Amino acid sequence: METISPPVPATGATTESFATLLGHWARRLGDRIAVTHLDYRDGGDGRAVTLTWRELDERVEAVAARLSEVAGPGERAAVLAGQSTGYVVAFLGALRAGLVAVPLFAPGLPGHAGRLAAALADCGPRVVLTTAGELDAVTRFLAGSPVAPVVVDVDAVPPARARDWPDPDPDAPAYLQYTSGSTRSPAGVVLTHRNVLANARQACAAYGAESGTTSTVSWLPLFHDMGLILGIGAPMARGLASVLMNPLAFLERPARWLRALSASPGAISAAPNFAYAYCASRVTEADKLYLELSRVVALINGSEPVLPATIAKFHDAFAGCGLRPEVHRSSYGLAEATVLVSVTGAGKPPRQVTFDRDRLAAGAAVPATGASATTLVSCGRPAGQRVRIADPVTGEAAGPGEVGEIRVSGPNVGRGYWGRAAASAATFGLPPLDPETGEGWLATGDLGVVFDGELFVTGRLKDLVVVDGRNHYPQDIEQTVEAHPAVRPHSAAAFAIGGDDGEAAVVAAERAKDTQADLAAATAALRAAVSAGHGLRLHDVVFLAPGEVPRTSSGKISRARCRESYLDGTLTARRLG
């Protein structure tokens, strides 16, 4: 069966937004803590900066009043700030004023100035919202930009008397979610109030979030799709307390995240696969003495392939701290669907199935064992929406057990890309249309298969390495490469480049720390391992220093940026040896 449908679709109310729901919770929860930011900039144990529901509502009201003086409904308000309570205030203030929020980041984010400039040029904001600590940097950045918005420091906005705001149009844009793909051409997904409320409620239902009993804990950037819904959207939809920290604070000391989980009974959190492996390898036995993880409700693993070895390593590392295997919830989603699409069920660990690797690459999911097999972790069933597997060219439904493009339909799917009619038409609202709702299908660009009623993600169409007519999933090649002791864990990127004789495979990887390995010998060993394991000849192997492989702003390896950097010569210019 190629289509999975939920028993009851989730929908949102027609005149609500995250900002109107904030008002509801402020009246109901008053002086309870709404949002906490753990500030580790002084290198200590984290200074907690908090806002109650009433304080958050009052600050959002003040910002909305200020915005109404400088911008009209429907104009864009970009948020350029670091992870903080001020970011939450700025984002919700834009929504309350009827503006289209554009969650971005402060100019100081290393390696992403080009992406920030491109996103601002694309959305043309009337106003930029920032905080006192980022005001000077934002002003300097905008001084060299063709964009000339009004800059508002949300920390300096005076209190304002509450007013009656017009009811939000459920089908009006709430915010533009810029995708984290190419740094040169970011695309803003247009998400309506109906879309984002539907997905926030889908997520709350899927993960068992309830006001008063659960809270969210997140180091994911608020400008990312998952970080935004986890840190702001779900808390507004269900009245949840939210605990935030900066991604750098996590990367510096991953135990900080786990200590925040320990201090937040009923915690729901999320991270990419690499973060769980990072915790298992970096959190010390001394750190574990302070961890109590038995009260964690859900740990969401998404946004990159979920590896069975990572799940096992994480649970082995923290079982002694009370961590239960069933709290691990592998998920699938993307910005074009707000974020969440599917998730494994509660109460038991995610299902793992071992498939024949070669047949999977050829398009058929066949269970197998042995050296030529690969184990995939289920991404569960849809959360209040529909999923089908289709031929990426014809759109025809795939047969049982056939790999194809994952397509999604539901109230959470966005309207298209900001200012990009052709790209929108090629991606959103594809046939066949639902005869009752008229909804079409979102082409995700991801490959997957439905096996025994559950979704298994096999890779991305654009990331497939196709050499001599054979498909190779890059994550399989990367796992083979990372098994060599000279390669730093979770640092390899496999990608394809065009050549005179067709596509060729390239691997970039970081040298392991504290190793004096002969890189020429390591390169030869990697070529032999990939040839033996995958029947693939590597055109090039590029060893780089630790931290040099291009990554996204949340720390994931970016194969697209690796390929771009390889082709323009900047990657090979940093080659070791």
N, C-alpha and C positions, 0 to 999 in steps of 0.2 A: 504494500500500500504506500503510495508516494506522497499522500497528503495526511497531515496530522491536524486535528481540530480539537479545541477545548470544549468541555461540556457546556459552558456558559460564557459568552463574550463579555469582556469588561468594558464599560463605557463611563464617561465622566459626566457630571452635571453640566448644564448648559450655560450658566452665568457665573462660573467660578474660575479663579486663577490661583496660582500659588500665593499671590498677594492678598486676595480676598480671604483665603483660608487662614492666612496668618492672623487676620483680624478676628476670625472665629476662635482660634486657639488662644489668642491674647485675652479674650474675654473669659474663656473657660479655664485656662491654666495659669493666667496672671503672673505670679511671682515665681513660678517654677522655672528652672534653667531651660532655655531653648537651645542655645548654641554655646559651645565652649571651644576656644582655640588654645591649643597647647603650644606655647611659644618657647622654642629651644634655642633662640639666637644667642643667648648668653652662655650656652654650653652646659647648663645645669640640668635639673630634673624636669624642667618644663613649667613655665609660668602660665597658669590658667586664666585666660581672659574670657569672661562670660557675659552673656546677655540673657535676661529673662524674656519670656514671651511678651510681656508688656513693654519692656525696654526695646526689644527688637521691633515691635509694631510702631512704637513712637518714633524711633529713628528712621524707619522706612517711610513713615508718614511725612517726616520732615524732608527727606530726600525727594520724595514724590512731589511735594509742594514746590521745592526749588526747581525741579525739572520742568514742571508745568510753566515756569516763567521763561524758559529758554528753548523749549522744544514742544512740538505738537504731536498728537497721537499718530502713531505709525512711523515716526522718525526713529532712527537707530540711536541707541545709547550703548557705547562700547565700555566694558569694564576692564580697565588696565590696572590690576592690583595683585598683590601677593595673597597667599592663603591667609585668611583672617576673618574675624567677625565683620569687618568693614566690607569685605567682598560680598558677604551675604546681604548686608544692608543695601549695597549698591545695586545688586541684581534685582532684589525684590522691589526696591524703590522705582527702578525703571518699569517693571511690570505694573506697579500700582498707578503710575502716571500714564499708562496707556502707550508707552514706547515699546519698541522692539529691542529687547536686550541682546547684546552681543558679548557673551562671556569670553574674554581673551586673557591676557596675562601681562605682567609688568615688563617693561623693556629690558630688564636685567637678566632675563632667562637666557643662559648661555646657548649660543648657536641657533637662536630662533628669531633674531631681529628681522631677517628677511621675510619669514612667515608672518610676523606681526604686521609689518608694513604692507604686505600683500593683502592681508585680511582687512585692514583698515581701508585700503584703497578700494577693495571690492564692495564693502558694505556702506561706505560713505557716512559715517556717524555724524549726527548733529551735535552730539555731546559725548564727552569721555568722562567716565566716573573713575576716581581713584581714591587713595587714602593718603593721609599726611606723610607717611613714610616713603611713599612712592611719587609724591607730587613733583619734586624737582626732576627726577629721572623721566617722568612722563612728559613734562613740559619741554625738556631738552630734546627728547625723541620726536615730539610733534613739531618742533621748530624746524627740523629738516625734512618734514613731510609735506606733500601737496595737500593733505587733509588738514583743515583748520577748524576743528570743533571747539565748542565751549568746554572748558575743563572744570569739573566740579570735584572738590575734595569733600567726600562724604563725612569725614571726621570734623569738618569745620562748619557744617550746615546747622543753623540755629533751629531750635524746636519750632514746630508749627502746630496750629490748631487743627484738630481732626476735621475732615470734610467728607462729604458724600461724593464718591467717585462714580463715574458711569459704569454700569455693568459691562464687563468685558465681553466682546464678541467671541464666542467659542472657536470660531473659524478664522479669527485674526491671528497673525503671527505673534507668538509669545517671545521667541528668541531664535537667533541664528546659531546653530551648532556647527562650528567650523571643524571639518574633518582633519585628522592628523596625518594625512598622507604626504603629498609633495609639498615641500616648503616653498616652492616657487609659484604654485597655483592652488592655494587652499580654496575649498568650496564650502559655502555656508548652507547647511540644510535648514530649510524653513519649517519650523515646528510650531504648530498652533497651540492655543490653550487646551483645546480638546485633545490633541495628540499627547501633550506632556502630562496632563492630569490622568489620562487613561493609562499611560505607561507607569507613572508613579504608583497608581492604585494596583495595576497588574503586579508590580514588584512587591508591594506591601502584602498582597494576598499570597504571592508565591513564597515569600520568605517568612511569613507569619509575623509581620510587624504590627504591633498594637500599642497605642498610646498608654503610657504608664508602666508597661512591662518590658518593652524593648527600646533600644536606642541604636543609632548608627555611629560607627567609628570609622574615620577615613583619613588616609594621607593622600588619596588620589587627587590630582589637581581639579579645582572647581570648574576650570574651563574645559575639562574632558566630559564626554557624555556620561560615563559611569560615575565620575566624581560629582557631577552636578546633581544627578538624580539621587544618589546616595546621600550627599551632604546637604542638599537643599530640598529637592523635589519630594522625596518620600517623607522627610520630616514635616513638610507643609501639608502633604496629603493626609497624614495619619496622626499628626501631633506628637512626633517623636523628638526626643532630645538628640542633638547632633554634636559629636566630638570631632574636631578637625585638627590636623597637624600638617606641616609643610612636607612635601615629598622629600626634600633634602634632609629633613630631620629623620625620616625613616631610613634613607640610604646611609646616613652617617652611623646610625645605631638602630637596627631593625627591632631590637628589644623594646624600644619606645612604643612601637605599635602594639606589641603584645602586652605591655604593661597597661596601655590605655584600654585594651580589651578586658584585661583583668579587673580594672577599676570601674567597668561599665557593665553591670549585670544585665543580661539579656541583649548582649551586643550583636549587631549585624554588621559585617564588614565585607570588603571586596578587595581583590588585588589580582594582577596578572600572574600567570604561572611562575615567572621568574622570581617573584617576590617571596613565594613560599619556599623555594629552594634556597634563596638568599638568607631567609630567616634560619632555616635548618643548619646552614653552614656557618653563620656568623653569630648567632645567639649563644652565649657561653653558659656553662653549667652554673656559674655564679649568678648570671641573670635569671636563670630558671627558678632560683629559690624564691623570687618575688612574683612568680606567675601563677595565677589561678584561672584556668581556662575552662573549667567545667560548666560555667554559666553562659558560655558563648552560644548563641542561637544559630547563627549561620556564617560561614566563611565562603564567600562567592569567589569562584575561580573562573575568570573569563578574559576576553579581549585578545587572547593568543592561545595556541593549542595547549590543552591540558595534558601533561605527561604523567603516566602512571607512576613512574619512578619518583617524580616530585611529590605526589600525594603520599606515597609510602614514606619517603624521607621526612616529610614534614610531620606526619603522625608519629613516626618512630621517635623523632626529636622531642615532641611535646606531649606524648601520651602520659608521661609522668607528672605533667602539670594539669592533668584532668581533661585534656582535649579528647573529645569524642569523635570517632571517625565519621559518624553520620552528619556532623555539622558542615562537612565539606560539600558545597553545592556547585557543581560545574555548570556553567551557563554559556549561552551564545547570544550575541546581540551586535548592534551597530548603530551609528549615529542616525542613519536614515530612518530607523525605526524608533527614534528617541534614544533607546539603548537596549532594553531587555527584549529578547525574542523567546528564548526557551530556557528551561532550568530543570535539573534533576529533582526528583521528589524528596520530601523531607523524611527523616527517620531511618535512612539507610545510606551507605556510601554510594557514590556514583557507580553505575555499571561499567565494566571494562570488557571489551570484546577483542579478540585477536584475529586479524584478517591476513590473508595472503597479500603481501605487499605489492608484488608485481601485478596481480589481477586487480587490486584496488587502484593502482595507478592507471590501469587500462580501462577502469570504469565499472568494475564489478566487486561488490562486497561479499567475499567468500571466507567464512571462518577457516582458520588453519593453525598449524603449529609449526615449530621449527625455525631454522635460521632465517628463512625468507619471509617471516611473518612480522607484522607490526601490530601493536596493541593500541586501540583508541579508547578514549574515555567518552562516555555518552554525555550529550548536552541536554538530555531529558526531553520534555514535551513543551509545547507552546504555552506561554503565559497569557491567556486571554486573546489569542489571535490564531491565524492559520498559517501553516507552513506546507509548501509543496516542493518537490524536487523536479526540476525541468531541464530539458536540453537548453544550454545557454544560447544557442543560435536560433532554433526554431520555436522554443517555448513549449514544445510538446512535453507532456508529463513523462517522467522517467518510469521505467518498469520496476517491479519489486527487486530490491537489492542492487539497483543501478545507481551509480554516482552521477550527480548532475549539479546544476546551480541551485542553491537554496533561494527560494522565493517566499516572500512574506506578505500577508494581507491582514490588516486590522486597524482599529481606531488610533493606534499609536504611530502609524507610518506617516512620515512627513509629507509636505506638499510638493517638494522639489528642491532644487538648488537656487539660491538667490541669484537672480539675473542671468541664469543659464538655461534658457528654454530648451535647447537641443539636448543637453545632457540630462535635463529633467525628463523629457519625453522618452529618452532611451532607458531610463532607470525606474521611473515611477508609473503606476497605473497601467501596467502591461496586461494584455489579455491572457486568459479569458476573464471577462468581467463578471462579478457576482450579479445574478439576475435580480436580486432583491435590493441590495445596497448600491450597486453600480461600482463597487470598489474593484480595482485591479490589483496587480501584484507588483511588489518591489523586487527588482533584480539586485541581489546583494553582492554579486561578484565572488561569493564564497562557494566552495564545492562541498557537498555533503551527501549523505545517504540516510534513508530511514530503514533501520534494522530492528525488527521486533517492536515496532511502534515508537522507537526512540530515535532522536536525531544525532547523528555522528558527523562532525565537521572534519573533512579530510584535507582542506587547504584553501588557498585563494587562487582564482583563475589567473590573475596577473602575476602570481609568484611561481606558478608551475615552471619547472625547468624541463624544457622539451628538447631533447638531443637525439638526433637520428630517428625521429618519429616516436620516441618513447617518452612517456611522462614520468617525471620524478618529483615527489613532494620535497620541498626544500628542508622541512623539519626533519625528515628521515636522514638526509645527507648531513645536516648539522649535528644530529645525535651521534652519528658515526665519527665525525670530526672531533667532537668534544670528548670522546672517549679516550683520546690520546693525552698523556700526561703533560705534554708541552702546551696544550691549549687551555686557556682559562675557561672555567665552566660558564655556560650561558653567554658566550661571547661570539659564537660563529654565525655567519650569514652566508647562505648559499643563494646564488642568483644566476641568471642567464644573460649573456650578451650576444648581440648579433655579430656575425662574421661572414667572410666570403663563402664559407662552406656551410652556412646555417648557424643555428644557435650553439653556443659553447658555454660550459659551466665554469663558474668561478666561486671560490670560497675565500672569504675574509674572516680572520679570527685573531683574537688577542693572545699574545704569549702569556702563559701562566706566570703569576707573580713568583718571585724567588726561585726561578728555574734558570739553569745555565744550559738548557738543551741545545743541541746542534740543530739549528733551524733548517738547514739543508736536509739533514737526515729526517727530521720531523716532517718536512714537506713530502719527501719521498714515501714515508710511511703513510701519510694521509692519502696520497694518490693511490697507493696500493690498497688501502682499506676501502676507499670509495669504489675503486674498480672491482674489488672482490665482492663487496656487499651490495653494490647497486648496478654493476655492469656499466659504469659511467666513467669516462675519462675526464679529469679536471683540466681545463685549459690553463688555469692559474690558481695558485694558492698565495694569499697575501697575509703575512704575519705582521701584526701591529702591536704597539705597546698597550698595556692595560688601560682601558678607558677610551681608546681611539676608534673603535668601531662605531659608526654613527647610530644614534639612538633617538627615540622619540622623547618628548618632554616628560614622560612618565617612566623612562628608563628601559623601555623595550627596544630590542634590536630593530632597526628600520631597514629592511631589505631594499626598499625603493631608494632610500638615500645612499645606501652602500653602492647600489648599481650606478646611480648618477655620479657619485664621487669617483668611482672606478673609471667611468667613461670620460670624465673631464680631467682625469689625472691626479686629482687631489688625494685620492686614497693611496695610489701607488707611490706618490711622493713621500708618504710617511712609512713606507715599507721598512721593516727591520731586516738586517742582514744584507 
